[in-house]
Protein backbone atom coordinates (compact mmCIF):
# COMPACT_ATOMS: atom_id res chain seq x y z
CA UNK A 1 0.00 0.00 0.00
CA UNK A 2 1.25 3.50 -0.78
CA UNK A 3 0.54 6.75 1.00
CA UNK A 4 -1.80 6.55 3.98
CA UNK A 5 -4.05 3.79 2.58
CA UNK A 6 -4.83 1.08 5.13
CA UNK A 7 -5.59 -2.56 4.30
CA UNK A 8 -8.72 -4.12 5.79
CA UNK A 9 -8.31 -5.88 9.14
CA UNK A 10 -8.58 -9.67 9.30
CA UNK A 11 -11.58 -11.71 10.41
CA UNK A 12 -14.24 -9.19 9.38
CA UNK A 13 -13.22 -6.69 12.05
CA UNK A 14 -13.92 -3.59 9.94
CA UNK A 15 -16.51 -2.21 12.42
CA UNK A 16 -14.09 -2.60 15.35
CA UNK A 17 -11.26 -1.03 13.34
CA UNK A 18 -13.45 1.93 12.41
CA UNK A 19 -14.34 2.39 16.07
CA UNK A 20 -10.66 2.37 17.10
CA UNK A 21 -9.75 4.98 14.48
CA UNK A 22 -12.70 7.16 15.50
CA UNK A 23 -11.59 6.94 19.15
CA UNK A 24 -8.05 8.00 18.20
CA UNK A 25 -9.36 11.06 16.36
CA UNK A 26 -11.91 12.14 19.02
CA UNK A 27 -10.38 14.72 21.40
CA UNK A 28 -13.27 14.23 23.85
CA UNK A 29 -12.91 10.44 24.08
CA UNK A 30 -11.45 8.77 27.20
CA UNK A 31 -7.66 8.58 27.07
CA UNK A 32 -7.72 4.82 27.69
CA UNK A 33 -9.34 2.26 25.40
CA UNK A 34 -9.60 -1.34 26.59
CA UNK A 35 -9.94 -3.96 23.84
CA UNK A 36 -11.48 -7.02 25.50
CA UNK A 37 -13.10 -10.34 24.64
CA UNK A 38 -12.65 -14.03 25.15
CA UNK A 39 -9.71 -16.20 24.11
CA UNK A 40 -9.23 -16.45 20.35
CA UNK A 41 -11.69 -13.69 19.46
CA UNK A 42 -9.13 -11.70 17.43
CA UNK A 43 -8.02 -9.00 19.87
CA UNK A 44 -4.32 -9.40 19.11
CA UNK A 45 -4.91 -9.53 15.35
CA UNK A 46 -6.85 -6.27 15.47
CA UNK A 47 -4.10 -4.49 17.42
CA UNK A 48 -1.42 -5.95 15.15
CA UNK A 49 -3.30 -4.42 12.22
CA UNK A 50 -3.43 -1.04 14.00
CA UNK A 51 0.26 -1.09 14.91
CA UNK A 52 1.39 -2.22 11.46
CA UNK A 53 -0.34 0.71 9.80
CA UNK A 54 -0.03 3.24 12.62
CA UNK A 55 3.77 3.04 12.78
CA UNK A 56 4.36 3.77 9.07
CA UNK A 57 6.07 7.05 8.22
CA UNK A 58 3.17 8.15 5.99
CA UNK A 59 0.50 7.68 8.69
CA UNK A 60 -1.58 10.76 9.46
CA UNK A 61 -0.91 12.26 12.93
CA UNK A 62 -4.42 11.40 14.18
CA UNK A 63 -3.77 7.69 13.49
CA UNK A 64 -0.12 7.53 14.48
CA UNK A 65 1.06 4.87 16.97
CA UNK A 66 4.25 5.92 18.74
CA UNK A 67 5.07 2.86 20.86
CA UNK A 68 3.85 -0.66 21.54
CA UNK A 69 4.99 -3.35 23.96
CA UNK A 70 3.68 -6.92 23.70
CA UNK A 71 3.05 -7.86 27.32
CA UNK A 72 3.01 -11.67 27.14
CA UNK A 73 5.56 -12.85 29.68
CA UNK A 74 6.66 -9.29 30.38
CA UNK A 75 7.00 -7.59 33.76
CA UNK A 76 6.72 -3.91 34.57
CA UNK A 77 10.45 -3.20 34.14
CA UNK A 78 10.61 -4.87 30.75
CA UNK A 79 7.50 -2.94 29.70
CA UNK A 80 9.05 0.32 30.90
CA UNK A 81 12.31 -0.30 29.05
CA UNK A 82 10.57 -1.34 25.83
CA UNK A 83 8.38 1.77 25.77
CA UNK A 84 11.24 4.08 26.74
CA UNK A 85 13.42 2.75 23.92
CA UNK A 86 10.68 3.34 21.34
CA UNK A 87 9.79 6.78 22.69
CA UNK A 88 13.39 8.01 22.64
CA UNK A 89 13.89 8.46 26.39
CA UNK A 90 15.88 6.64 29.06
CA UNK A 91 13.89 5.24 31.98
CA UNK A 92 15.12 2.72 34.52
CA UNK A 93 11.78 2.47 36.33
CA UNK A 94 8.12 3.41 35.73
CA UNK A 95 8.44 6.71 37.59
CA UNK A 96 11.20 7.88 35.27
CA UNK A 97 9.15 6.95 32.20
CA UNK A 98 6.16 8.90 33.53
CA UNK A 99 8.36 11.89 34.34
CA UNK A 100 9.92 11.87 30.87
CA UNK A 101 6.53 11.73 29.16
CA UNK A 102 5.05 14.37 31.46
CA UNK A 103 7.84 16.75 30.44
CA UNK A 104 7.05 16.32 26.74
CA UNK A 105 3.54 17.51 25.89
CA UNK A 106 3.40 16.04 22.38
CA UNK A 107 0.58 13.63 21.57
CA UNK A 108 1.69 10.06 22.30
CA UNK A 109 -0.23 6.89 21.42
CA UNK A 110 0.80 3.63 23.14
CA UNK A 111 -0.52 0.13 22.42
CA UNK A 112 -0.17 -2.65 25.03
CA UNK A 113 -1.37 -6.07 23.79
CA UNK A 114 -1.88 -9.17 26.01
CA UNK A 115 -2.13 -7.60 29.47
CA UNK A 116 -3.74 -10.81 30.73
CA UNK A 117 -0.57 -12.74 29.78
CA UNK A 118 1.91 -10.37 31.48
CA UNK A 119 4.30 -11.78 34.06
CA UNK A 120 2.97 -9.27 36.60
CA UNK A 121 -0.35 -8.10 35.18
CA UNK A 122 -1.24 -6.06 38.25
CA UNK A 123 1.94 -3.97 38.18
CA UNK A 124 1.70 -3.46 34.42
CA UNK A 125 -1.97 -2.44 34.76
CA UNK A 126 -0.98 0.18 37.33
CA UNK A 127 1.64 1.53 34.94
CA UNK A 128 -1.00 1.66 32.19
CA UNK A 129 -3.39 3.55 34.47
CA UNK A 130 -0.64 6.07 35.32
CA UNK A 131 0.17 6.56 31.63
CA UNK A 132 -3.50 7.15 30.88
CA UNK A 133 -3.47 9.86 33.54
CA UNK A 134 -1.26 12.04 31.32
CA UNK A 135 -3.45 14.36 29.26
CA UNK A 136 -1.49 14.04 26.02
CA UNK A 137 -1.19 10.22 26.14
CA UNK A 138 -3.66 7.87 24.42
CA UNK A 139 -3.43 4.24 25.53
CA UNK A 140 -4.90 1.07 24.00
CA UNK A 141 -4.71 -2.00 26.24
CA UNK A 142 -5.76 -5.52 25.29
CA UNK A 143 -7.01 -7.79 28.07
CA UNK A 144 -9.12 -10.91 28.24
CA UNK A 145 -12.66 -10.48 29.57
CA UNK A 146 -12.90 -11.37 33.26
CA UNK A 147 -9.18 -11.09 34.00
CA UNK A 148 -8.28 -9.43 37.33
CA UNK A 149 -6.26 -6.70 35.56
CA UNK A 150 -9.42 -5.50 33.84
CA UNK A 151 -10.81 -4.34 37.19
CA UNK A 152 -7.67 -2.27 37.84
CA UNK A 153 -8.28 -0.34 34.63
CA UNK A 154 -11.98 0.21 35.30
CA UNK A 155 -11.13 3.10 37.63
CA UNK A 156 -9.83 5.06 34.64
CA UNK A 157 -13.34 5.09 33.09
CA UNK A 158 -12.01 3.73 29.79
CA UNK A 159 -13.71 3.29 26.47
CA UNK A 160 -14.33 -0.46 26.05
CA UNK A 161 -14.26 -2.34 22.76
CA UNK A 162 -15.58 -5.85 23.57
CA UNK A 163 -14.98 -8.03 20.53
CA UNK A 164 -17.41 -10.66 21.84
CA UNK A 165 -20.20 -8.26 20.88
CA UNK A 166 -21.65 -8.96 17.43
CA UNK A 167 -21.71 -5.30 16.43
CA UNK A 168 -17.91 -5.20 16.04
CA UNK A 169 -17.83 -7.87 13.31
CA UNK A 170 -18.99 -7.98 9.68
CA UNK A 171 -20.33 -11.58 9.46
CA UNK A 172 -20.04 -11.83 5.68
CA UNK A 173 -16.41 -10.73 5.61
CA UNK A 174 -15.62 -12.93 8.61
CA UNK A 175 -16.99 -16.00 6.85
CA UNK A 176 -14.94 -15.23 3.75
CA UNK A 177 -11.80 -14.76 5.80
CA UNK A 178 -12.26 -18.06 7.63
CA UNK A 179 -12.92 -19.92 4.39
CA UNK A 180 -9.60 -18.71 2.98
CA UNK A 181 -7.62 -19.37 6.16
CA UNK A 182 -5.30 -22.39 6.40
CA UNK A 183 -4.93 -24.18 9.72
CA UNK A 184 -1.75 -23.20 11.58
CA UNK A 185 0.91 -25.76 12.41
CA UNK A 186 0.98 -27.05 15.98
CA UNK A 187 3.75 -25.43 17.96
CA UNK A 188 6.78 -27.67 18.51
CA UNK A 189 7.82 -29.04 21.89
CA UNK A 190 9.49 -26.49 24.13
CA UNK A 191 7.69 -23.56 22.54
CA UNK A 192 4.54 -21.73 23.53
CA UNK A 193 1.52 -21.02 21.32
CA UNK A 194 3.14 -17.79 20.13
CA UNK A 195 6.37 -19.60 19.17
CA UNK A 196 8.42 -18.33 22.10
CA UNK A 197 10.92 -20.57 23.84
CA UNK A 198 9.65 -22.01 27.13
CA UNK A 199 12.69 -24.12 28.07
CA UNK A 200 14.19 -23.36 31.53
CA UNK A 201 16.89 -20.67 31.65
CA UNK A 202 20.19 -20.95 33.53
CA UNK A 203 20.32 -17.42 34.88
CA UNK A 204 23.82 -17.96 36.30
CA UNK A 205 25.36 -18.64 32.87
CA UNK A 206 26.38 -15.42 31.05
CA UNK A 207 26.33 -17.15 27.66
CA UNK A 208 22.72 -18.27 28.20
CA UNK A 209 21.67 -14.87 29.52
CA UNK A 210 23.22 -13.04 26.55
CA UNK A 211 21.67 -15.30 23.90
CA UNK A 212 18.19 -15.93 25.37
CA UNK A 213 15.07 -13.88 24.68
CA UNK A 214 15.69 -10.69 26.70
CA UNK A 215 11.99 -10.44 27.61
CA UNK A 216 12.17 -13.87 29.29
CA UNK A 217 15.45 -13.01 31.04
CA UNK A 218 14.04 -9.72 32.33
CA UNK A 219 10.86 -11.35 33.65
CA UNK A 220 12.86 -14.12 35.32
CA UNK A 221 15.23 -11.67 37.02
CA UNK A 222 12.30 -9.49 38.10
CA UNK A 223 10.59 -12.47 39.71
CA UNK A 224 13.75 -13.96 41.25
CA UNK A 225 15.45 -12.95 44.48
CA UNK A 226 18.77 -14.73 43.96
CA UNK A 227 22.03 -12.92 43.34
CA UNK A 228 22.97 -14.94 40.23
CA UNK A 229 26.58 -13.88 40.72
CA UNK A 230 25.61 -10.21 40.27
CA UNK A 231 24.33 -10.94 36.76
CA UNK A 232 20.81 -10.13 37.95
CA UNK A 233 21.84 -6.77 39.44
CA UNK A 234 23.81 -5.89 36.29
CA UNK A 235 20.88 -6.82 34.04
CA UNK A 236 18.38 -4.79 36.06
CA UNK A 237 20.79 -1.85 36.15
CA UNK A 238 21.30 -1.65 32.38
CA UNK A 239 18.11 -3.34 31.21
CA UNK A 240 16.89 -0.79 28.69
CA UNK A 241 19.98 -1.42 26.61
CA UNK A 242 19.72 -5.20 27.02
CA UNK A 243 16.15 -5.53 25.71
CA UNK A 244 17.18 -3.93 22.42
CA UNK A 245 17.54 -6.11 19.33
CA UNK A 246 21.28 -6.82 19.26
CA UNK A 247 23.90 -9.56 19.17
CA UNK A 248 24.87 -11.65 22.23
CA UNK A 249 28.27 -9.93 22.07
CA UNK A 250 26.58 -6.54 22.41
CA UNK A 251 24.67 -7.70 25.49
CA UNK A 252 27.85 -9.15 26.97
CA UNK A 253 29.59 -5.77 26.58
CA UNK A 254 26.76 -3.92 28.34
CA UNK A 255 26.63 -6.47 31.17
CA UNK A 256 30.40 -6.25 31.60
CA UNK A 257 30.18 -2.47 32.12
CA UNK A 258 27.27 -2.87 34.55
CA UNK A 259 28.87 -5.43 36.91
CA UNK A 260 29.66 -4.33 40.44
CA UNK A 261 32.86 -5.12 42.34
CA UNK A 262 31.06 -7.88 44.29
CA UNK A 263 30.44 -9.94 41.15
CA UNK A 264 31.53 -13.55 40.87
CA UNK A 265 35.16 -13.28 39.63
CA UNK A 266 34.41 -15.78 36.85
CA UNK A 267 31.88 -13.46 35.23
CA UNK A 268 34.21 -10.76 33.90
CA UNK A 269 36.48 -13.05 31.87
CA UNK A 270 33.46 -14.97 30.56
CA UNK A 271 31.68 -11.79 29.47
CA UNK A 272 34.90 -10.32 28.07
CA UNK A 273 35.33 -13.39 25.87
CA UNK A 274 31.73 -13.10 24.65
CA UNK A 275 32.22 -9.37 23.89
CA UNK A 276 35.60 -9.74 22.19
CA UNK A 277 34.24 -8.81 18.76
CA UNK A 278 32.68 -5.53 19.86
CA UNK A 279 34.25 -2.19 18.83
CA UNK A 280 34.76 -1.20 22.49
CA UNK A 281 37.08 -2.54 25.16
CA UNK A 282 35.89 -1.90 28.74
CA UNK A 283 38.69 -0.47 30.88
CA UNK A 284 36.82 -0.27 34.20
CA UNK A 285 33.42 0.52 35.68
CA UNK A 286 32.37 1.77 39.09
CA UNK A 287 28.75 1.15 40.02
CA UNK A 288 26.59 2.23 42.94
CA UNK A 289 27.70 0.33 46.05
CA UNK A 290 31.26 -0.46 44.89
CA UNK A 291 33.92 -0.16 47.60
CA UNK A 292 37.25 -1.16 45.95
CA UNK A 293 37.74 1.50 44.72
CA UNK A 294 34.58 3.21 45.88
CA UNK A 295 31.87 4.43 43.56
CA UNK A 296 32.36 8.23 43.31
CA UNK A 297 28.63 8.96 43.50
CA UNK A 298 26.28 10.20 40.77
CA UNK A 299 28.44 11.77 38.06
CA UNK A 300 26.71 14.98 37.01
CA UNK A 301 29.77 16.48 35.29
CA UNK A 302 33.13 15.16 34.05
CA UNK A 303 36.30 16.47 32.48
CA UNK A 304 39.73 15.09 31.67
CA UNK A 305 42.77 17.14 30.79
CA UNK A 306 46.50 17.52 30.48
CA UNK A 307 49.11 19.36 32.53
CA UNK A 308 48.25 19.20 36.24
CA UNK A 309 45.32 16.87 35.44
CA UNK A 310 47.40 14.43 33.35
CA UNK A 311 46.31 10.83 33.99
CA UNK A 312 43.30 11.90 36.03
CA UNK A 313 39.77 13.17 35.56
CA UNK A 314 37.39 15.37 37.51
CA UNK A 315 33.91 14.22 38.53
CA UNK A 316 31.21 16.25 40.31
CA UNK A 317 28.41 14.61 42.31
CA UNK A 318 24.90 15.64 43.37
CA UNK A 319 26.19 17.45 46.46
CA UNK A 320 28.55 19.64 44.46
CA UNK A 321 31.69 17.81 45.59
CA UNK A 322 34.33 17.83 42.84
CA UNK A 323 36.77 14.91 43.08
CA UNK A 324 39.89 13.94 41.18
CA UNK A 325 40.25 10.27 40.21
CA UNK A 326 42.80 8.18 38.33
CA UNK A 327 42.02 7.44 34.71
CA UNK A 328 43.62 4.03 35.13
CA UNK A 329 41.09 2.67 37.64
CA UNK A 330 38.93 5.55 39.01
CA UNK A 331 40.68 5.44 42.38
CA UNK A 332 40.10 8.70 44.26
CA UNK A 333 43.11 11.04 44.35
CA UNK A 334 41.65 14.12 46.04
CA UNK A 335 38.87 16.68 46.08
CA UNK A 336 38.49 20.41 45.53
CA UNK A 337 37.21 22.81 48.17
CA UNK A 338 34.72 24.21 48.74
CA UNK A 339 31.92 22.32 46.93
CA UNK A 340 30.03 24.03 44.10
CA UNK A 341 26.24 23.78 44.48
CA UNK A 342 24.44 21.77 41.78
CA UNK A 343 27.35 21.45 39.37
CA UNK A 344 26.20 21.30 35.74
CA UNK A 345 29.54 21.58 33.90
CA UNK A 346 33.30 21.30 34.54
CA UNK A 347 36.51 22.04 32.70
CA UNK A 348 40.21 22.16 33.65
CA UNK A 349 42.64 24.73 32.27
CA UNK A 350 46.35 24.06 31.66
CA UNK A 351 47.43 26.32 34.55
CA UNK A 352 45.54 24.16 37.06
CA UNK A 353 42.47 26.38 37.29
CA UNK A 354 39.18 24.46 37.37
CA UNK A 355 35.93 26.04 36.25
CA UNK A 356 32.51 24.87 37.35
CA UNK A 357 29.02 26.09 36.54
CA UNK A 358 26.44 25.92 39.32
CA UNK A 359 22.70 25.30 39.03
CA UNK A 360 22.10 29.00 38.36
CA UNK A 361 24.57 29.12 35.48
CA UNK A 362 27.21 31.06 37.45
CA UNK A 363 30.91 30.43 36.95
CA UNK A 364 33.11 29.34 39.89
CA UNK A 365 36.88 28.88 39.91
CA UNK A 366 38.94 26.40 41.94
CA UNK A 367 42.60 25.28 41.85
CA UNK A 368 43.96 21.78 41.52
CA UNK A 369 46.24 20.94 44.47
CA UNK A 370 48.89 19.80 41.96
CA UNK A 371 48.83 23.08 40.03
CA UNK A 372 52.19 24.84 39.84
CA UNK A 373 52.34 27.92 42.06
CA UNK A 374 54.76 30.86 41.90
CA UNK A 375 57.76 30.79 44.20
CA UNK A 376 60.46 33.17 45.40
CA UNK A 377 60.14 36.81 44.38
CA UNK A 378 57.35 35.97 41.97
CA UNK A 379 55.28 34.71 44.87
CA UNK A 380 56.22 37.67 47.04
CA UNK A 381 55.76 40.47 44.53
CA UNK A 382 53.52 39.06 41.84
CA UNK A 383 49.90 40.10 42.03
CA UNK A 384 48.91 39.15 38.49
CA UNK A 385 46.02 36.71 38.37
CA UNK A 386 46.50 33.29 36.82
CA UNK A 387 45.52 33.04 33.12
CA UNK A 388 42.55 30.87 34.10
CA UNK A 389 41.24 33.54 36.44
CA UNK A 390 41.66 36.26 33.80
CA UNK A 391 39.77 34.16 31.26
CA UNK A 392 37.08 33.46 33.85
CA UNK A 393 36.50 37.18 34.32
CA UNK A 394 36.12 37.64 30.56
CA UNK A 395 33.58 34.82 30.32
CA UNK A 396 31.73 35.95 33.42
CA UNK A 397 31.22 39.30 31.70
CA UNK A 398 29.85 37.51 28.62
CA UNK A 399 27.45 35.53 30.83
CA UNK A 400 26.25 38.55 32.81
CA UNK A 401 22.81 38.59 31.20
CA UNK A 402 22.31 34.94 30.19
CA UNK A 403 23.11 31.97 32.49
CA UNK A 404 25.90 29.66 31.41
CA UNK A 405 25.08 26.04 30.58
CA UNK A 406 28.28 24.36 29.30
CA UNK A 407 32.09 24.61 29.62
CA UNK A 408 35.20 23.37 27.82
CA UNK A 409 38.92 24.14 27.70
CA UNK A 410 42.05 23.24 25.76
CA UNK A 411 45.67 24.43 26.02
CA UNK A 412 44.87 27.43 23.80
CA UNK A 413 41.34 28.53 24.74
CA UNK A 414 38.37 28.14 27.03
CA UNK A 415 34.68 28.32 26.20
CA UNK A 416 31.23 28.61 27.74
CA UNK A 417 27.80 28.00 26.23
CA UNK A 418 24.65 29.70 27.45
CA UNK A 419 20.92 29.17 27.73
CA UNK A 420 20.21 31.18 24.57
CA UNK A 421 22.31 28.99 22.27
CA UNK A 422 25.44 31.17 22.11
CA UNK A 423 29.03 29.95 22.56
CA UNK A 424 31.71 32.30 23.91
CA UNK A 425 35.44 31.56 23.51
CA UNK A 426 38.32 33.35 25.23
CA UNK A 427 42.00 32.79 24.31
CA UNK A 428 44.49 31.65 26.94
CA UNK A 429 47.52 32.85 24.94
CA UNK A 430 48.55 36.45 25.54
CA UNK A 431 48.11 38.52 22.43
CA UNK A 432 45.61 36.17 20.76
CA UNK A 433 42.44 37.88 19.52
CA UNK A 434 39.21 37.40 21.42
CA UNK A 435 36.80 36.88 23.05
CA UNK A 436 34.64 35.48 20.24
CA UNK A 437 30.92 34.70 20.27
CA UNK A 438 28.74 32.73 17.85
CA UNK A 439 25.09 31.75 18.07
CA UNK A 440 25.12 28.04 17.26
CA UNK A 441 21.87 26.56 18.59
CA UNK A 442 18.15 27.13 18.95
CA UNK A 443 17.78 26.90 22.71
CA UNK A 444 20.27 25.90 25.39
CA UNK A 445 23.83 24.79 24.67
CA UNK A 446 24.02 21.48 26.55
CA UNK A 447 27.67 20.51 26.16
CA UNK A 448 30.96 21.74 24.70
CA UNK A 449 34.32 20.32 23.63
CA UNK A 450 37.55 22.08 22.61
CA UNK A 451 40.48 20.59 20.69
CA UNK A 452 43.61 22.37 19.46
CA UNK A 453 43.95 21.26 15.83
CA UNK A 454 46.97 21.84 13.55
CA UNK A 455 46.19 23.61 10.27
CA UNK A 456 48.37 23.26 7.19
CA UNK A 457 52.10 22.52 7.20
CA UNK A 458 53.28 25.67 8.96
CA UNK A 459 52.72 24.42 12.51
CA UNK A 460 49.77 26.74 13.10
CA UNK A 461 47.24 25.48 15.64
CA UNK A 462 43.68 26.68 16.09
CA UNK A 463 41.12 25.79 18.77
CA UNK A 464 38.15 23.92 17.34
CA UNK A 465 34.86 24.12 19.25
CA UNK A 466 32.28 21.34 19.16
CA UNK A 467 28.91 22.22 20.68
CA UNK A 468 25.81 20.15 21.35
CA UNK A 469 22.39 21.67 21.90
CA UNK A 470 18.94 20.91 23.13
CA UNK A 471 17.96 21.30 19.46
CA UNK A 472 19.54 17.92 18.70
CA UNK A 473 22.48 19.31 16.73
CA UNK A 474 26.24 19.06 17.13
CA UNK A 475 28.09 21.91 15.41
CA UNK A 476 31.74 22.80 14.88
CA UNK A 477 33.28 26.26 14.91
CA UNK A 478 36.75 27.75 14.64
CA UNK A 479 36.63 31.04 16.62
CA UNK A 480 37.30 34.03 14.42
CA UNK A 481 35.68 32.33 11.43
CA UNK A 482 32.12 31.61 10.40
CA UNK A 483 30.68 28.40 11.89
CA UNK A 484 29.98 25.56 9.49
CA UNK A 485 26.31 25.70 8.55
CA UNK A 486 25.83 21.91 8.38
CA UNK A 487 25.83 20.10 11.72
CA UNK A 488 28.46 17.44 12.41
CA UNK A 489 25.69 15.23 13.81
CA UNK A 490 21.94 15.62 14.16
CA UNK A 491 19.23 13.46 15.71
CA UNK A 492 15.59 13.99 16.76
CA UNK A 493 16.48 14.29 20.45
CA UNK A 494 18.58 16.61 22.58
CA UNK A 495 22.31 16.23 23.11
CA UNK A 496 23.03 15.20 26.71
CA UNK A 497 26.84 15.27 26.84
CA UNK A 498 29.88 15.78 24.65
CA UNK A 499 33.64 15.34 24.73
CA UNK A 500 36.34 15.84 22.09
CA UNK A 501 40.08 15.34 21.73
CA UNK A 502 42.86 15.35 19.14
CA UNK A 503 43.77 11.69 18.65
CA UNK A 504 46.44 10.06 16.45
CA UNK A 505 43.83 9.72 13.68
CA UNK A 506 42.71 13.35 14.00
CA UNK A 507 39.92 15.09 15.92
CA UNK A 508 37.48 12.72 17.61
CA UNK A 509 34.12 13.39 19.16
CA UNK A 510 32.02 11.51 21.72
CA UNK A 511 28.34 12.50 21.87
CA UNK A 512 25.78 11.33 24.40
CA UNK A 513 22.12 11.77 23.46
CA UNK A 514 19.01 12.15 25.60
CA UNK A 515 17.72 8.72 24.49
CA UNK A 516 20.80 7.02 25.98
CA UNK A 517 22.83 6.49 22.79
CA UNK A 518 26.56 7.28 22.80
CA UNK A 519 28.24 7.88 19.44
CA UNK A 520 31.99 8.04 18.95
CA UNK A 521 33.09 9.79 15.75
CA UNK A 522 36.61 9.72 14.32
CA UNK A 523 36.03 12.80 12.21
CA UNK A 524 39.26 12.40 10.24
CA UNK A 525 38.37 8.92 8.98
CA UNK A 526 34.58 9.02 9.09
CA UNK A 527 34.40 6.00 11.42
CA UNK A 528 31.57 5.86 13.96
CA UNK A 529 31.05 3.56 16.95
CA UNK A 530 27.99 3.39 19.17
CA UNK A 531 27.29 2.22 22.69
CA UNK A 532 24.09 2.03 24.74
CA UNK A 533 24.88 1.88 28.48
CA UNK A 534 21.20 1.51 29.39
CA UNK A 535 21.44 4.49 31.76
CA UNK A 536 20.83 8.22 31.21
CA UNK A 537 24.13 9.84 30.20
CA UNK A 538 24.96 12.92 32.25
CA UNK A 539 28.52 13.65 31.13
CA UNK A 540 31.35 12.46 28.87
CA UNK A 541 35.09 12.97 28.81
CA UNK A 542 37.41 11.93 25.97
CA UNK A 543 41.21 11.63 26.07
CA UNK A 544 43.73 11.80 23.20
CA UNK A 545 44.32 8.03 23.45
CA UNK A 546 40.61 7.44 22.74
CA UNK A 547 39.47 6.60 26.25
CA UNK A 548 35.85 7.61 26.89
CA UNK A 549 34.64 8.18 30.45
CA UNK A 550 30.86 8.06 30.84
CA UNK A 551 29.11 9.61 33.83
CA UNK A 552 25.63 8.48 34.92
CA UNK A 553 23.59 8.48 38.13
CA UNK A 554 24.30 4.79 38.76
CA UNK A 555 27.78 4.22 37.39
CA UNK A 556 30.93 5.75 35.96
CA UNK A 557 32.25 3.75 32.99
CA UNK A 558 35.50 3.82 31.07
CA UNK A 559 35.84 2.34 27.58
CA UNK A 560 38.49 2.45 24.90
CA UNK A 561 37.59 2.49 21.20
CA UNK A 562 39.17 -0.48 19.42
Secondary structure, DSSP 8 states (H G I E B T S, - for coil): --TT-----GGG-HHHHHHHHHHHH-TTS-SEEEEE-STTSSHHHHHHHHHHHHTSTT--GGG---EE---TT--HHHHHHHHHHHHT---SSHHHHHHHHHT--S-EEEEE--GGGSTTHHHHHHHHHHHHTSTTEEEEEE--TT-HHHHHHHTT--EEEETTSGGG--HHHHHHHHHH--------TTB-TTS-B-S---TT-HHHHHHS-HHHHHHHHHH----GGGHHHHHHHSHHHHTSS--HHHHHHHHHHH--TTS-HHHHHHHHHHTTTSSEEEEEEEETT-BTTB-----SEEEE-SGGGTTEEEEE-TT--EEEEETTT--EEEEESS--TT--EEEE-TTSEEEEE-TTS-EEEEE-TTS----HHHHHH-----HHHHHHHHHHHHTSSS-EEEEEE-SSEEEEEETTSEEEEEESSTT----EEEE--SS-EEEEEEEEEEETTTTEEEEEEEEEETTSEEEEE-TTS---SS-SEE-SS-EEEEEEEEETTEEEEEEEETTSEEEEEETTTTEEEEEE-SS---EEEE-TT-EEEEE-SSEEEEEEE-
